[in-house]
Amino acid sequence: MEVGRPSSFEVKLNDKLLFSKYETTGFPVVAEILTQVEKAVKGEEVAKVTTSAPPFDMGNLFIILIAIGLYLYGKPLIKLIQSLFA
């Protein structure tokens, strides 16, 4: 393990740089990293992953969960509220 810059990291495979958070300013897309690992296992040429995903925001998760809840339970919830005021 090597000490690097704060809040950045690199993913290496057989001493070859696979991904750099410092270079991409984001987090690796796990599926793309796994694809490159699978290639290495098969003995194929490994390519550096240059795409990244933004860090996950817990506020966005809350909004997503509310939207899913409204989608799944919106009509029954509206009927329940209407019955309370009927």
C-alpha positions in Angstrom: 0.0 0.0 0.0 1.2 3.4 -0.9 0.3 6.7 0.9 -1.2 9.1 -1.6 -3.0 12.4 -1.8 -5.8 13.0 0.7 -9.3 12.0 -0.6 -8.0 10.3 -3.7 -7.0 6.7 -4.5 -5.8 4.5 -7.3 -6.8 1.0 -8.3 -3.9 -1.1 -9.6 -3.9 -4.6 -11.1 -0.6 -6.4 -11.4 1.2 -3.0 -10.8 -0.7 -1.5 -13.8 -2.8 1.6 -13.0 -6.4 0.6 -13.7 -8.2 3.7 -12.2 -7.3 7.0 -10.6 -9.7 9.0 -8.6 -7.3 11.9 -8.8 -7.4 11.9 -12.6 -11.1 11.3 -13.0 -12.3 13.3 -10.0 -15.0 10.6 -9.4 -15.5 7.1 -8.1 -14.9 4.1 -10.3 -17.8 2.4 -12.0 -17.6 -1.0 -10.4 -18.8 -3.0 -13.5 -16.0 -1.5 -15.6 -13.4 -2.4 -13.0 -14.7 -5.9 -12.8 -14.7 -6.2 -16.6 -11.0 -5.4 -16.6 -10.3 -7.9 -13.8 -12.1 -10.6 -15.8 -9.9 -9.7 -18.8 -6.8 -10.0 -16.7 -7.9 -13.4 -15.4 -8.4 -14.6 -19.0 -4.9 -13.3 -20.0 -6.3 -10.5 -22.2 -5.0 -7.0 -22.4 -6.3 -4.7 -19.6 -7.4 -1.2 -20.4 -7.3 1.8 -18.0 -10.8 2.8 -16.8 -11.3 6.5 -17.4 -15.0 6.9 -16.7 -16.2 7.7 -13.3 -19.4 8.1 -11.3 -20.1 11.0 -8.9 -20.0 10.4 -5.2 -23.3 9.2 -3.8 -25.3 11.9 -2.0 -27.5 10.7 0.9 -29.9 13.5 0.2 -30.5 12.2 -3.2 -31.1 8.7 -1.7 -33.8 10.2 0.5 -35.6 11.8 -2.4 -35.3 8.6 -4.5 -36.8 6.5 -1.6 -39.7 9.0 -1.3 -40.4 8.8 -5.0 -40.4 5.0 -5.0 -42.7 5.0 -1.9 -45.1 7.4 -3.7 -45.0 5.4 -6.8 -45.8 2.1 -5.0 -48.2 3.4 -2.3 -49.4 6.7 -3.6 -53.0 5.7 -4.5 -53.7 3.8 -1.3 -52.1 6.7 0.7 -54.3 9.3 -1.0 -57.4 7.1 -0.4 -56.5 6.8 3.2 -56.1 10.6 3.6 -59.4 11.2 1.8 -61.2 8.8 4.0 -59.9 10.6 7.1 -61.4 13.9 5.9 -64.6 12.5 4.4 
